[in-house]
């Protein structure tokens, strides 16, 4: 699903671009990989909470690289409500929430 979002131009990657998407009100969902640094987790969890953006910490960098074709990225922003809602559902099921 992340690969489809990327192809549709609805996936933003990298810290600066994700931060911009949150602050400009474009982001529907932010995903940080489990193996990202704790400072990244804390910073984006706080920023997402302040801006009412869904936040998930899930998966490994390698898994997301395969899905999106993006190398060396640990943070992603989905800027489409349809993709974001489906991913939230899948992540919630995967985490057993």
N, C-alpha and C positions, 0 to 999 in steps of 0.2 A: 504493500500500500504506500509506503514511503517513496518507493521508486516511481509509482504513478504520480504521486504528488509532485515529485521533482520534475518529471517530464511535463506536467501541466503548469509548471512555474509557480507552484504553491508551497514550495519548501525553501526556507532560508537557512543557511548554514554559517557557522562561525560566530564567535562571541560578539564582535562589533555589529554585524548585520542582524543578528538575533536581537541584540539590545535595541537597535533602531526600530525593528519591527514591533517590539513591545511598546516602546515609548511613543511611536506614531499610531498606536491603536490598531495595527494590522494583525498582530499575532492572536491566534485562537488557542494555540497549544505550544508549549515549550517542552522539549525532551532533552535531558542531559543523560549521557551514558553513565552506567554504574562506575566505570573506571576513570571518570573525569576527576580532577582534583577537588578536594573538599571546598576550596575557596570558590570554585566555579559553582558547585552545588549550592552553597550558602548564598552567594551573590544573586544567582538567578532565581532561587526559590523566594528570596525576599522581594526582588523586583517584580516577579510574577504575582505574588500576594498583594503587593501595593497597587498593581495595575489590573487586578482581577482576571488574570490569565491562568488557564489550567497548566499545571506543572507535573511532569512525570520524570522520575529517575529510574531508568530501566535499560537493560541490555548492555552489550559490550560494544566498544568502538568498532571492532572488526565486523560484527554483525551489521551495523549500520553502514559501514563502508561498502559491504557487499550489496546491500539493499539500494543504496543511493549512488554508488560510484564516486562518492566524495572521500578523499583521503585526508587523514589527520584531523578529522572533525569530531568533537564530542558533544556539540550542542546544535540543536535544530529547532526551527520555529515553523509551524504549519500555519499558513495564512488563509486557509479556506475552511469555513465552518463544516462542510460536509466531510472532508478528509479528517478534520480534527475530531468531530463527533465519533466517527467510526474508530479512529485510533484510540480515543479515550475508552471506548467500550472494550476494545481488544486488550488494552493495557490493564484495565480494571479486572477483566477476567483472568489475565495472566498472573496478576499479583494476588488474586483471590480476595479482592476487596469487596 
